[in-house]
Amino acid sequence: MRKVIAVLITLGITIILLIGSMDLPQFGIEDTPTNNDVTKYYIENATKETGATNIITGVILDYRAFDTFVESSVLFTSAIVVMIVLKKEKSK
């Protein structure tokens, strides 16, 4: 009975995801949310405003610096937690 329920749930989730993916815009169309004014602004002004030699570096380290800092903090915290969990205690 559990296997049947698991299969039905899996099929249900698969159908929901497939129906949801039908509403995604086609790849490469200019009038999509990913190709909005912010993207054009970054491409045109990132190297001038940030002084970076690379657009991606300018966006990540200047425009999105706080977000990148928080992501780095989460990764650092998770690494510390893993080290604490896997630490071997010294036997006396």
Contacts in CASP RR format, 6 or more apart in sequence:
PFRMAT RR
TARGET T0000
AUTHOR 0000-0000-0000
METHOD contacts of the structure
MODEL  1
MRKVIAVLITLGITIILLIGSMDLPQFGIEDTPTNNDVTKYYIENATKET
GATNIITGVILDYRAFDTFVESSVLFTSAIVVMIVLKKEKSK
25 32 0 8 1.000
25 33 0 8 1.000
28 35 0 8 1.000
29 35 0 8 1.000
42 55 0 8 1.000
42 59 0 8 1.000
42 63 0 8 1.000
43 55 0 8 1.000
46 52 0 8 1.000
46 55 0 8 1.000
46 58 0 8 1.000
46 59 0 8 1.000
46 62 0 8 1.000
46 63 0 8 1.000
47 53 0 8 1.000
47 54 0 8 1.000
47 55 0 8 1.000
47 58 0 8 1.000
49 62 0 8 1.000
50 57 0 8 1.000
50 58 0 8 1.000
50 61 0 8 1.000
50 62 0 8 1.000
50 63 0 8 1.000
51 58 0 8 1.000
52 58 0 8 1.000
52 61 0 8 1.000
52 62 0 8 1.000
60 68 0 8 1.000
61 68 0 8 1.000
END
